[in-house]
Amino acid sequence: MSPPDLCIPARGVAEAMPRSYSIPTRKAYFDTASSEWRLPLTQGFEAVVDGWNVEFLEMWNWHATQYEGGSTWYGARQVKYPNSKLSKHVYLHRVVAERAGTLSTTNLEVDHIDNNGLNNRACNLRLASSGENKHNRPAPRTNTSGYKGVSWDKRRGLYRVQVKFESKTHWGGHFDTAEAAYAAACELRERLHGKFARHR
């Protein structure tokens, strides 16, 4: 089935499905509370998908996984190489992006706009370079100020602003309060990261 408009409301897709549509175990189902199609994964996780993609995605069992060292969960399936014991992960978001016509080159990554690796509706996916994808990440766990891009400069006794862009650290000045530093960090990120800027 070819995809309709990428952001077609899930409710509209559900109403277009036959009323006899069955929901077997490990098959996608329509959640009336959220008006979303959900694809069960392993470990109790579910991925949100588009209704037009359900029939295709149900052909495989998908599991929940994380990139090494990461904290974001994704949907994926394991695929074995021909004539080999080796296998690789095929990620759900890349499959969706390819079917939606978004993924035209393997040199780019697929970024989840809302930073939720389980939200795999086509309108939540966009192509990004590795650097752009990193911009759309929350503050690291090591952050102690509570604000992304803001840290305490013990030597000066002030809050400092630093934002990375293209492997370089850009400094945004020193401030008396974390709130003032955060405002400056947001402004600097907007200028450097553009539409990939994430402030939380």
DRENTOR-245030 format. One line per 2 residues: number of its first residue (from 1); their letters; for each residue x, y, z of N, C-alpha, C, CB. Coordinates in steps of 0.1 Angstrom, whole numbers, always signed. Glycine has a CB too. Layout:
! residues N
NUM> a> X Y Z X Y Z X Y Z X Y Z; ...
END
This chain:
! residues 200
1> ms> +9 -12 +0 +0 +0 +0 +9 +12 +0 -10 +0 +12; +7 +21 -9 +15 +33 -10 +10 +43 +1 +15 +40 -24
3> pp> +19 +51 +7 +16 +60 +17 +8 +72 +13 +28 +65 +25; -2 +76 +20 -9 +89 +17 -1 +100 +23 -24 +89 +23
5> dl> -8 +112 +26 -1 +123 +32 +6 +118 +45 -11 +134 +35; +18 +122 +47 +26 +117 +59 +20 +119 +72 +40 +122 +58
7> ci> +12 +130 +73 +7 +134 +86 -8 +131 +87 +10 +148 +90; -13 +122 +79 -28 +119 +79 -31 +114 +94 -31 +108 +69
9> pa> -42 +120 +100 -45 +116 +113 -47 +101 +115 -58 +123 +118; -42 +95 +125 -44 +81 +127 -58 +77 +128 -36 +76 +140
11> rg> -67 +85 +134 -81 +82 +135 -87 +80 +121 -88 +93 +142; -83 +88 +111 -89 +86 +98 -84 +73 +92 -84 +98 +89
13> va> -72 +69 +94 -67 +56 +89 -75 +45 +95 -52 +55 +92; -77 +45 +108 -84 +35 +115 -99 +33 +110 -85 +37 +130
15> ea> -105 +44 +107 -119 +44 +102 -120 +38 +88 -125 +57 +103; -109 +39 +81 -108 +33 +67 -106 +18 +67 -98 +41 +59
17> mp> -101 +13 +79 -98 -2 +79 -111 -10 +80 -89 -5 +91; -112 -22 +75 -124 -31 +76 -127 -33 +91 -121 -44 +68
19> rs> -140 -34 +94 -143 -36 +108 -140 -50 +113 -158 -34 +110; -137 -59 +103 -133 -73 +107 -118 -74 +109 -138 -82 +96
21> ys> -111 -63 +109 -97 -63 +110 -93 -70 +123 -91 -49 +109; -85 -80 +123 -82 -88 +135 -69 -83 +141 -80 -103 +132
23> ip> -67 -86 +154 -55 -81 +161 -48 -93 +168 -59 -70 +171; -41 -101 +160 -34 -112 +166 -23 -108 +176 -28 -121 +155
25> tr> -18 -117 +183 -7 -115 +192 +5 -109 +185 -3 -127 +200; +12 -99 +190 +24 -93 +184 +20 -85 +171 +34 -103 +181
27> ka> +7 -83 +169 +3 -75 +157 -1 -61 +162 -9 -82 +150; +0 -52 +153 -3 -38 +156 -18 -37 +159 +0 -29 +144
29> yf> -21 -27 +168 -35 -25 +171 -37 -10 +172 -38 -31 +185; -50 -6 +171 -53 +8 +171 -57 +12 +186 -65 +12 +161
31> dt> -50 +21 +192 -53 +26 +206 -62 +37 +205 -40 +30 +213; -75 +35 +209 -85 +45 +208 -82 +57 +217 -99 +39 +211
33> as> -76 +54 +228 -73 +65 +238 -64 +76 +232 -67 +59 +251; -54 +71 +225 -44 +81 +219 -46 +83 +204 -30 +76 +221
35> se> -55 +75 +198 -58 +76 +184 -45 +73 +176 -63 +90 +180; -38 +62 +180 -25 +59 +174 -25 +44 +171 -14 +63 +183
37> wr> -18 +40 +160 -15 +26 +157 -2 +23 +165 -14 +24 +142; -3 +12 +172 +9 +8 +180 +13 -6 +176 +5 +8 +195
39> lp> +26 -8 +175 +32 -20 +171 +40 -26 +182 +42 -18 +158; +35 -37 +188 +42 -43 +200 +56 -47 +197 +34 -55 +206
41> lt> +65 -44 +206 +79 -48 +205 +82 -58 +216 +89 -36 +206; +94 -60 +220 +97 -69 +232 +99 -60 +244 +110 -77 +229
43> qg> +101 -66 +255 +104 -59 +268 +93 -49 +272 +117 -52 +267; +81 -51 +267 +69 -43 +271 +68 -30 +263 +70 -40 +285
45> fe> +77 -28 +253 +77 -15 +246 +68 -16 +233 +91 -11 +241; +63 -5 +229 +55 -4 +217 +60 +7 +208 +40 -3 +220
47> av> +59 +6 +195 +63 +16 +186 +50 +22 +180 +72 +11 +175; +49 +35 +178 +38 +42 +172 +41 +43 +157 +36 +56 +178
49> vd> +32 +38 +149 +34 +37 +134 +21 +43 +127 +37 +23 +129; +23 +45 +114 +11 +50 +106 +3 +38 +102 +16 +57 +93
51> gw> -10 +41 +101 -20 +30 +97 -16 +24 +83 -33 +35 +97; -12 +32 +74 -9 +27 +60 +3 +18 +60 -6 +39 +51
53> nv> +11 +18 +71 +23 +10 +72 +21 -4 +79 +34 +17 +79; +9 -5 +86 +7 -16 +95 +8 -30 +88 -7 -15 +101
55> ef> +2 -32 +77 +2 -45 +70 +16 -49 +66 -7 -44 +58; +24 -40 +62 +38 -43 +58 +46 -46 +70 +44 -31 +50
57> le> +45 -38 +80 +54 -40 +92 +51 -52 +100 +53 -28 +101; +38 -57 +99 +34 -69 +106 +40 -82 +100 +19 -70 +106
59> mw> +47 -81 +89 +53 -93 +83 +65 -98 +91 +57 -90 +69; +70 -90 +101 +82 -94 +109 +79 -91 +124 +94 -86 +104
61> nw> +86 -98 +132 +86 -95 +146 +97 -85 +149 +89 -108 +154; +93 -75 +156 +102 -64 +159 +106 -64 +174 +96 -50 +155
63> ha> +118 -60 +178 +122 -60 +192 +126 -46 +196 +133 -70 +194; +127 -44 +209 +131 -31 +214 +146 -32 +216 +124 -27 +227
65> tq> +154 -21 +213 +168 -21 +214 +173 -7 +216 +175 -28 +202; +186 -6 +221 +192 +7 +223 +206 +6 +216 +194 +10 +238
67> ye> +210 +18 +211 +224 +19 +206 +233 +17 +218 +226 +33 +198; +245 +12 +215 +254 +10 +226 +258 +23 +233 +267 +3 +221
69> gg> +256 +23 +246 +258 +35 +254 +247 +45 +254 +271 +41 +249; +237 +43 +247 +226 +52 +246 +214 +49 +255 +220 +52 +232
71> st> +205 +59 +256 +194 +57 +265 +180 +57 +258 +194 +68 +276; +181 +59 +245 +168 +60 +237 +165 +46 +232 +170 +70 +225
73> wy> +152 +42 +232 +148 +29 +227 +143 +30 +213 +137 +24 +236; +146 +20 +205 +142 +20 +191 +136 +6 +188 +154 +22 +182
75> ga> +128 +5 +177 +123 -7 +172 +133 -13 +161 +109 -6 +166; +135 -26 +161 +145 -31 +152 +142 -46 +150 +159 -30 +156
77> rq> +147 -52 +139 +147 -67 +137 +160 -71 +133 +136 -70 +127; +163 -84 +136 +176 -90 +132 +175 -97 +119 +180 -100 +143
79> vk> +185 -94 +110 +186 -100 +97 +200 -106 +95 +184 -89 +86; +199 -119 +91 +212 -126 +89 +217 -124 +75 +210 -141 +92
81> yp> +231 -123 +74 +237 -122 +61 +237 -135 +54 +252 -117 +63; +235 -135 +41 +235 -148 +34 +247 -157 +36 +232 -146 +19
83> ns> +245 -169 +38 +257 -179 +40 +266 -175 +51 +264 -180 +27; +261 -169 +61 +269 -165 +72 +262 -166 +86 +274 -150 +70
85> kl> +269 -167 +97 +263 -167 +110 +261 -153 +115 +271 -175 +119; +267 -143 +108 +266 -129 +112 +252 -124 +109 +277 -121 +106
87> sk> +249 -114 +117 +236 -107 +114 +237 -92 +117 +225 -113 +123; +227 -85 +113 +227 -70 +116 +213 -66 +120 +232 -62 +103
89> hv> +213 -54 +126 +200 -48 +130 +194 -40 +118 +202 -39 +142; +181 -42 +115 +174 -33 +106 +165 -25 +114 +166 -42 +95
91> yl> +167 -12 +115 +159 -3 +123 +146 +1 +117 +167 +9 +127; +136 +1 +126 +122 +4 +122 +121 +18 +115 +113 +3 +133
93> hr> +128 +27 +121 +126 +41 +116 +133 +42 +102 +133 +51 +126; +143 +35 +99 +149 +35 +86 +139 +29 +75 +163 +29 +85
95> vv> +133 +18 +80 +123 +11 +71 +112 +20 +67 +118 -2 +77; +106 +27 +78 +95 +36 +76 +99 +48 +67 +90 +42 +89
97> ae> +111 +54 +69 +116 +65 +61 +118 +61 +47 +129 +70 +67; +123 +49 +44 +125 +44 +31 +111 +42 +24 +133 +31 +31
99> ra> +101 +36 +31 +88 +34 +25 +81 +47 +22 +80 +25 +34; +84 +57 +30 +77 +70 +28 +84 +79 +18 +77 +78 +42
101> gt> +95 +74 +13 +102 +81 +2 +112 +92 +8 +93 +88 -7; +113 +92 +21 +122 +102 +28 +137 +98 +27 +118 +103 +43
103> ls> +139 +85 +28 +153 +80 +28 +158 +77 +14 +155 +67 +37; +167 +86 +9 +171 +85 -5 +186 +81 -5 +169 +98 -12
105> tt> +193 +82 +6 +207 +79 +6 +211 +72 +20 +216 +91 +4; +220 +63 +19 +224 +56 +32 +235 +65 +39 +230 +42 +29
107> nl> +239 +76 +33 +250 +84 +39 +244 +93 +50 +257 +92 +29; +231 +94 +51 +224 +102 +61 +217 +94 +71 +215 +112 +55
109> ev> +215 +100 +83 +208 +93 +94 +193 +97 +94 +215 +95 +107; +185 +89 +101 +171 +93 +102 +169 +98 +116 +162 +81 +99
111> dh> +165 +110 +117 +163 +117 +130 +148 +117 +134 +168 +132 +130; +146 +114 +147 +132 +115 +153 +130 +129 +157 +130 +105 +164
113> id> +121 +137 +151 +120 +151 +154 +117 +153 +169 +109 +157 +146; +108 +145 +175 +105 +147 +189 +114 +140 +199 +90 +142 +192
115> nn> +125 +134 +193 +135 +127 +201 +130 +114 +208 +140 +136 +212; +118 +109 +203 +113 +97 +208 +115 +86 +198 +97 +98 +211
117> gl> +124 +77 +201 +128 +67 +191 +117 +57 +188 +140 +59 +196; +107 +57 +196 +95 +47 +194 +84 +54 +186 +90 +42 +207
119> nn> +85 +67 +183 +75 +74 +175 +79 +73 +161 +73 +88 +180; +74 +63 +154 +79 +60 +140 +68 +64 +129 +83 +46 +138
121> ra> +60 +74 +132 +51 +79 +122 +60 +87 +112 +40 +88 +128; +57 +86 +99 +66 +92 +89 +68 +107 +91 +60 +89 +75
123> cn> +57 +114 +96 +59 +128 +97 +68 +132 +109 +45 +134 +99; +72 +122 +117 +81 +125 +128 +96 +122 +124 +77 +117 +140
125> lr> +98 +118 +112 +112 +114 +108 +117 +124 +97 +112 +100 +102; +130 +126 +98 +136 +135 +88 +151 +131 +86 +135 +150 +92
127> la> +156 +134 +75 +170 +130 +72 +179 +140 +79 +173 +130 +57; +190 +136 +84 +200 +144 +91 +214 +138 +90 +196 +145 +106
129> ss> +224 +147 +90 +237 +143 +91 +240 +138 +105 +248 +154 +87; +251 +131 +107 +254 +127 +121 +255 +138 +131 +267 +119 +121
131> ge> +260 +149 +126 +261 +161 +135 +248 +167 +138 +270 +172 +129; +239 +168 +128 +226 +173 +130 +218 +165 +139 +218 +175 +117
133> nk> +219 +152 +138 +212 +142 +146 +216 +144 +161 +215 +128 +142; +229 +146 +163 +234 +149 +177 +228 +161 +183 +249 +149 +177
135> hn> +226 +171 +175 +220 +184 +180 +207 +181 +187 +219 +194 +169; +199 +172 +181 +186 +169 +186 +186 +159 +197 +177 +165 +174
137> rp> +194 +161 +207 +195 +152 +218 +193 +160 +231 +209 +144 +218; +188 +153 +241 +186 +161 +254 +199 +163 +261 +176 +153 +263
139> ap> +199 +171 +272 +211 +173 +279 +216 +160 +285 +208 +183 +291; +230 +158 +285 +236 +146 +290 +233 +144 +305 +251 +146 +287
141> rt> +234 +131 +309 +232 +128 +323 +241 +134 +332 +232 +113 +324; +253 +138 +327 +263 +144 +335 +260 +159 +338 +277 +143 +329
143> nt> +250 +165 +331 +247 +179 +333 +242 +181 +348 +236 +183 +323; +248 +191 +354 +244 +193 +368 +237 +207 +370 +257 +193 +377
145> sg> +236 +215 +360 +230 +228 +361 +215 +227 +359 +236 +238 +351; +210 +216 +353 +196 +215 +349 +193 +222 +336 +188 +221 +360
147> yk> +202 +228 +330 +200 +234 +317 +210 +229 +306 +201 +250 +318; +206 +226 +295 +214 +221 +284 +223 +232 +279 +206 +215 +273
149> gv> +236 +229 +279 +246 +239 +274 +251 +249 +285 +240 +247 +263; +247 +246 +297 +251 +255 +308 +258 +247 +319 +238 +262 +314
151> sw> +269 +252 +323 +277 +245 +334 +283 +256 +343 +289 +237 +328; +287 +251 +355 +292 +260 +365 +307 +262 +364 +289 +255 +379
153> dk> +312 +274 +362 +326 +277 +362 +331 +280 +376 +329 +289 +352; +337 +270 +382 +341 +271 +396 +352 +282 +398 +346 +258 +401
155> rr> +361 +283 +388 +371 +293 +390 +366 +307 +390 +381 +291 +378; +356 +310 +381 +351 +324 +380 +339 +326 +389 +347 +327 +366
157> gl> +333 +315 +394 +321 +316 +402 +309 +321 +394 +323 +326 +413; +308 +317 +381 +297 +321 +372 +293 +309 +364 +302 +333 +363
159> yr> +281 +310 +358 +276 +300 +349 +281 +303 +335 +260 +299 +349; +286 +293 +328 +291 +295 +315 +283 +288 +304 +306 +291 +314
161> vq> +283 +293 +292 +275 +287 +281 +285 +282 +271 +266 +298 +275; +282 +269 +267 +290 +263 +256 +282 +254 +248 +302 +255 +262
163> vk> +283 +255 +234 +275 +248 +225 +284 +242 +214 +263 +256 +218; +283 +229 +211 +291 +223 +201 +284 +224 +188 +294 +208 +205
165> fe> +293 +226 +178 +288 +227 +164 +299 +223 +155 +282 +241 +160; +297 +213 +146 +307 +208 +137 +321 +205 +144 +310 +218 +126
167> sk> +319 +198 +155 +331 +193 +163 +339 +204 +170 +340 +185 +154; +333 +216 +170 +340 +227 +177 +331 +233 +188 +343 +239 +167
169> th> +337 +237 +199 +329 +243 +210 +328 +258 +209 +336 +239 +224; +316 +263 +209 +314 +277 +208 +309 +282 +222 +303 +280 +197
171> wg> +316 +293 +226 +314 +298 +239 +304 +310 +239 +327 +303 +246; +295 +310 +248 +284 +320 +248 +285 +330 +260 +271 +313 +248
173> gh> +296 +330 +267 +297 +339 +278 +295 +334 +292 +289 +351 +276; +296 +342 +302 +294 +339 +316 +283 +347 +322 +307 +341 +324
175> fd> +275 +341 +331 +264 +348 +336 +262 +345 +351 +251 +343 +329; +255 +354 +358 +253 +353 +372 +244 +342 +376 +249 +366 +378
177> ta> +234 +340 +368 +224 +330 +371 +223 +319 +360 +210 +336 +373; +218 +307 +364 +217 +296 +354 +206 +300 +344 +213 +283 +361
179> ea> +196 +307 +348 +185 +310 +339 +190 +320 +328 +174 +317 +347; +198 +330 +332 +203 +339 +322 +213 +332 +312 +211 +351 +328
181> ay> +220 +322 +317 +229 +315 +309 +221 +306 +299 +239 +306 +317; +211 +300 +304 +202 +291 +296 +196 +299 +284 +191 +285 +304
183> aa> +191 +311 +287 +186 +319 +276 +196 +322 +265 +180 +333 +282; +209 +325 +270 +219 +327 +260 +223 +314 +252 +232 +332 +267
185> ac> +222 +303 +259 +225 +290 +253 +214 +287 +242 +225 +278 +263; +202 +290 +245 +191 +287 +236 +193 +296 +223 +177 +290 +242
187> el> +197 +308 +225 +199 +317 +214 +210 +313 +205 +201 +332 +219; +221 +308 +212 +233 +303 +204 +230 +290 +197 +244 +301 +214
189> re> +222 +281 +203 +218 +269 +196 +209 +272 +184 +211 +260 +206; +200 +281 +186 +191 +285 +174 +199 +289 +162 +181 +295 +179
191> rl> +210 +297 +165 +218 +303 +155 +227 +292 +148 +227 +314 +160; +232 +283 +156 +241 +273 +151 +234 +261 +146 +251 +269 +162
193> hg> +224 +256 +153 +218 +243 +149 +205 +244 +141 +214 +236 +162; +200 +256 +140 +188 +258 +131 +176 +250 +136 +191 +256 +117
195> kf> +170 +243 +126 +158 +235 +129 +161 +223 +138 +151 +230 +116; +174 +219 +139 +177 +208 +147 +180 +212 +162 +190 +200 +141
197> ar> +179 +224 +165 +182 +229 +179 +172 +222 +189 +181 +244 +180; +177 +217 +199 +169 +211 +210 +174 +217 +223 +170 +195 +211
199> hr> +165 +223 +231 +169 +230 +243 +167 +223 +256 +161 +243 +243; +161 +211 +256 +159 +204 +268 +166 +190 +267 +144 +202 +271
END
